[in-house]
Amino acid sequence: MLRPLNHPVFLVCAGLFIAHQILQKIGHISLPWFDNHLDCLLCMPLLLTAWLLERRYLVFKNPAHRLSPAEIAGATLLLVLLFEWGFPALSPRFTSDWRDVPAYAMGSILFWRFLNT
């Protein structure tokens, strides 16, 4: 069993996230599709992996524990509501873009398929 933090899918997601942030914030390079949707896609595999590790090693102390489909769907729904409705309602610095919802869903499917093992 490949550990989640060493899994190529996790490493690619983390690497893409870091590279994009460096390009965007330090390099001032704008790539419109990536600026609008990449973080939403990568958010779920990264956050769900952190939650999986917390469950495995702090809560259940079972290295074989997996998140259930209901937990993954619930976390996805919660974050979609928070990021696409909650934050924009609280501050004009945040914008709601419902086209991000498929990116969150694809990120969750990516986690479920490859990292929740």
Helices and strands as residue ranges (DSSP letters): G 4-6, H 8-21, I 22-26, H 32-33, I 34-38, H 39-54, I 55-59, H 69-81, I 82-86, H 87-90, G 98-100, H 101-110, I 111-115
